[in-house]
Amino acid sequence: MLIIYLFIFVLKVIENALATFRLIVLANGKKGLGAFLNLIIALVWILSASLVIMNFQEDLLKVAAFVLGSYAGSYIGCVIEEKVAIGSNMLVCISSKDEDTLTNKLRELDYEVIAMEGQDKLDEKNVLIVITTRKRQNLAINVINRIDKNAKIIVQSAFAYNNK
């Protein structure tokens, strides 16, 4: 009987991990992959739900395995998505440091950087827009912080469209 609980738990982990990952995939415009993941999710759900529904009133441990598997799967899906890091982000960096220092260092590391001048209430600022993959985002932030500990960095999800 223990094998049934474990099987339900594992199926729900797989289902919810894939469902969480699917949401991120769709948010990044990958419709084909999202549809394929949904196909697998539906199949896994049918298997797990049918195992739980059969005599569930007499065996509430099936429900517990189902619920705990959902919880664990959701968490694991977030971890997987974080590791895969699909998509692009836009970093907006506002700095008082010399524009060339930051811009050149980021460009040396193959980041796309747009530099412009700005002004706050008191003095002039340099504004850098950096387009990066999510996988390389933390490296760019670390480089900026090493050069200017007081830089303001705004991170925003971006759908980088390239017409080439």
LINSUL-V869853 format. One record per residue. N is the residue number from 1. RES is the residue in one letter. D_LAST is the distance of its C-alpha to the last C-alpha in whole Angstrom. Layout:
N,RES,D_LAST
N,RES,D_LAST
This chain:
1,M,57
2,L,55
3,I,53
4,I,52
5,Y,51
6,L,49
7,F,47
8,I,47
9,F,46
10,V,43
11,L,42
12,K,41
13,V,40
14,I,37
15,E,37
16,N,36
17,A,34
18,L,32
19,A,32
20,T,31
21,F,28
22,R,27
23,L,27
24,I,24
25,V,22
26,L,22
27,A,22
28,N,18
29,G,17
30,K,18
31,K,20
32,G,21
33,L,22
34,G,24
35,A,26
36,F,27
37,L,28
38,N,30
39,L,32
40,I,33
41,I,34
42,A,36
43,L,38
44,V,39
45,W,40
46,I,42
47,L,44
48,S,45
49,A,46
50,S,48
51,L,50
52,V,50
53,I,52
54,M,54
55,N,58
56,F,56
57,Q,59
58,E,61
59,D,58
60,L,56
61,L,55
62,K,52
63,V,51
64,A,51
65,A,49
66,F,47
67,V,46
68,L,46
69,G,44
70,S,42
71,Y,42
72,A,41
73,G,38
74,S,37
75,Y,37
76,I,36
77,G,33
78,C,32
79,V,33
80,I,30
81,E,27
82,E,28
83,K,28
84,V,25
85,A,23
86,I,20
87,G,18
88,S,17
89,N,19
90,M,20
91,L,23
92,V,24
93,C,27
94,I,30
95,S,32
96,S,35
97,K,34
98,D,33
99,E,29
100,D,28
101,T,30
102,L,28
103,T,24
104,N,25
105,K,26
106,L,23
107,R,21
108,E,23
109,L,22
110,D,18
111,Y,18
112,E,16
113,V,18
114,I,19
115,A,23
116,M,25
117,E,29
118,G,31
119,Q,34
120,D,36
121,K,40
122,L,41
123,D,39
124,E,36
125,K,33
126,N,29
127,V,27
128,L,24
129,I,21
130,V,19
131,I,16
132,T,17
133,T,18
134,R,21
135,K,22
136,R,22
137,Q,23
138,N,27
139,L,26
140,A,25
141,I,28
142,N,30
143,V,29
144,I,29
145,N,33
146,R,34
147,I,33
148,D,34
149,K,36
150,N,37
151,A,33
152,K,32
153,I,29
154,I,28
155,V,25
156,Q,23
157,S,21
158,A,18
159,F,15
160,A,12
161,Y,9
162,N,6
163,N,4
164,K,0
